[in-house]
Amino acid sequence: MSRSAHPAGPRYADVLPEGHYSPPPTDLNALDARVWSRTVARDADGVITVAGLRVTDLAEEFGTPAFFLDEEDFRARCRAWRDAFGDEADVFYAGKAFLSRAIVRWLYEEGLNLDVCSGGELVTALDAGMPAERIALHGNNKSTEEITRAVEAGVGRIVVDSFQELARVAYIAERAGRRQRVQIRVTVGVEAHTHEFIATAHEDQKFGLALAGGQAAEAVRRALKLDGVELVGIHSHIGSQIFDTSGFEVAAHRVVGLLKEIHEEHGVQLPEIDLGGGLGIAYTSDDDPREPHEIATALRAIVTRECAAAGLAVPRISVEPGRAVVGPTAFTLYEVGTVKELPGLRTYVSVDGGMSDNIRTALYDAEYSVALASRTSTAEPMLTRVVGKHCESGDIVVKDAFLPADVAPGDLLAVPATGAYCRSMASNYNHALRPPVVAVRDGGARVIVRRETEEDLLRLDVG
Ligand SMILES: *Cc1c(COP(=O)(O)O)cnc(C)c1O
């Protein structure tokens, strides 16, 4: 199978042909359980609630735009991943999807490990008390300071991305009197998105060392000779928003092939393989992601079969879901400011946030759902585009959305599945104040990342 993939999946074509839109949903007031976090419902007045709290009350207390994160849902997803993989595998939450000190504590309590990819993520993890041995450090250009900090803290592994970095890690660890556990990140020539994957020899991308041409094998050769590092495994990460495990089959086949080569050449069997993250979630009702236990079963079977064929013992597997843990746990609440009808085209509904709190639509043509949250309506469905308030025509939150035709200024809109790569990629574009993240649980709400203030902005601007 080979189709050219858009960064967010081939499904996300830029311009849909006329008449391509999915028909309007039969019930605009319904909330699809696949897209919303588990405690979301509508109360008797038709107001959306989460953890028993009405969005109208939440908007009054915390303002809009704001992210509301369903703690029970987050913890349940952590447990589902941990239980699916059991004791013979490790689940590393990819902190880049969304990280805060509360998140770190929940991960710790639910038995997950944590991937970080910068000094800032590392300091957040350590400050919130994640044991260093449960942290992995990623990145294609880790600074000397970041590596030093990670080595001194005693992180469980550093995922090495280049020859220079391998030497750097070994040097820093040796000087610190340590032997740092490392994995080598390889590119296996598989790029997977949604239901498609592309398999080539080489990947034209910045991460990892290529299997093809022997760069990965050369990195292994060097790592095995360095006193400062203990090579424990091979790492591969193949894509994002993946629904189908067939890309992982090709990746695992190629990674196990390298393990076999290493065994033949050096007489060592590396004890770990990491298959990365990239597992998909439902952004709209059209998406039908696999459950963690289905993914775990499939990956385990693939690795077991490949190792049996190669005559190797099955290594310890790890996976790194980010989006699939936190994505579905949060929604963004916005207030409608203006509604502008373009006769014969569509209606633009402007909300009080936009590309500063969700860049994914502009960056990847990502699809989202949206619901009128502060009330139900019996008005006819109307094709809208939900847009932000930024000075940029690409500032789109939901490209094609059916909303009740009576949507009006002052209504609250909720966009589900914004837990991953929204707050973490938020910007201050137009000097926007980045929204808060409010954790909700059992009828209680608590700010875990506060809203930025004008003082925050002015403090950075030293005049
Ligand atoms: C981004 C990333 C992840 C997480 O990806 P998701 O799509 O959020 O699951 C995991 N591992 C690595 C190496 C990554 O770069």
The ligand as an ORCA input file, in Angstrom:
! r2SCAN-3c Opt
* xyz 0 1
  C       5.387     12.361     19.340
  C       5.997     11.114     19.786
  C       5.244     10.199     20.510
  C       3.779     10.394     20.803
  O       3.013     10.479     19.660
  P       1.403     10.414     19.782
  O       0.957     10.593     18.395
  O       1.007     11.536     20.678
  O       1.089      9.095     20.394
  C       5.864      9.055     20.949
  N       7.167      8.822     20.710
  C       7.933      9.706     20.026
  C       9.357      9.406     19.806
  C       7.378     10.866     19.542
  O       8.132     11.722     18.846
*
